[in-house]
């Protein structure tokens, strides 16, 4: 009888020990998966540029039906820059942390007057010379419509973004100029 | 004796110079204060730095519009921080400044269908100061021609040239535009 109790007690202890091990293993697995998911999501490198509508307005242009870009980007677009990027427009070198946003809106025309319509997408460029060393120090992203999560740029299309922007190498891969 | 004489002369000459200097200084300060006082105090200052303010919205007036000859091109509205508060709350606080920037537009044959910004036609300014501009809804109105900071196009004509139309927006504190998110 005594021995039996002893045996049960040992079983109980070993059961608790096992649960602990299982729990720890599960926790470790969770943390690992989470870190892996972070590591595997290269898109998150360019965060949604919260508050960009209050930044400095760099310039604007209208893309009309006669332009080949009309289907994808037709309408009015405005470029906005955060303070660091404004430094870049001034001295030609955009410091790390510079963010540029090209805001693409549809347009509505009535009797010769064109007004702004819904947002097509925003294009974002973020300067981080270490993280984006392969693409001139710039990270590229697009967000569909008013969404802050619906991302349109993949690793391949980011390379396409840079392929064109790299033509502006002597201007730190930026096309636009601040219109005074 | 001659040495003593010279010393006295030197001292008095220094005093004399001091007196002249002080008199000149006082005259300068007085003239400057008078010039400030004599400036028409309802004159709207040029809105230095407005290009860094918040962009409210834009419109384009094309060749099909009857307004094209006069103001055709692209227009951007900018607001200072107080002006932004006004767009949020519907009441524009004292010190609110709104800018209506009129630019011409250009088209380039190398890039067909793209309309880009050209030269500045003029910059329209609204400044909120309920006491100073009590007669025109608390808003002062001015326009600066081209890129000039001194060539004023409105002056004393604000009641007829500007307020006459803005008065239709009384329930919106005389402002037509809304902030486009």
Boltz contact constraints between the chains, C-beta under 6 A:
constraints:
  - contact:
      token1: [A, 54]
      token2: [B, 54]
      max_distance: 6.0
  - contact:
      token1: [A, 56]
      token2: [B, 52]
      max_distance: 6.0
  - contact:
      token1: [A, 57]
      token2: [B, 55]
      max_distance: 6.0
  - contact:
      token1: [A, 60]
      token2: [B, 58]
      max_distance: 6.0
  - contact:
      token1: [A, 61]
      token2: [B, 114]
      max_distance: 6.0
  - contact:
      token1: [A, 61]
      token2: [B, 116]
      max_distance: 6.0
  - contact:
      token1: [A, 62]
      token2: [B, 115]
      max_distance: 6.0
  - contact:
      token1: [A, 63]
      token2: [B, 114]
      max_distance: 6.0
  - contact:
      token1: [A, 64]
      token2: [B, 113]
      max_distance: 6.0
  - contact:
      token1: [A, 66]
      token2: [B, 112]
      max_distance: 6.0
  - contact:
      token1: [A, 66]
      token2: [B, 113]
      max_distance: 6.0
  - contact:
      token1: [A, 67]
      token2: [B, 113]
      max_distance: 6.0
  - contact:
      token1: [A, 67]
      token2: [B, 114]
      max_distance: 6.0
  - contact:
      token1: [A, 112]
      token2: [B, 62]
      max_distance: 6.0
  - contact:
      token1: [A, 112]
      token2: [B, 64]
      max_distance: 6.0
  - contact:
      token1: [A, 112]
      token2: [B, 65]
      max_distance: 6.0
  - contact:
      token1: [A, 113]
      token2: [B, 61]
      max_distance: 6.0
  - contact:
      token1: [A, 113]
      token2: [B, 65]
      max_distance: 6.0
  - contact:
      token1: [A, 114]
      token2: [B, 60]
      max_distance: 6.0
  - contact:
      token1: [A, 115]
      token2: [B, 59]
      max_distance: 6.0
  - contact:
      token1: [A, 116]
      token2: [B, 180]
      max_distance: 6.0
  - contact:
      token1: [A, 179]
      token2: [B, 117]
      max_distance: 6.0
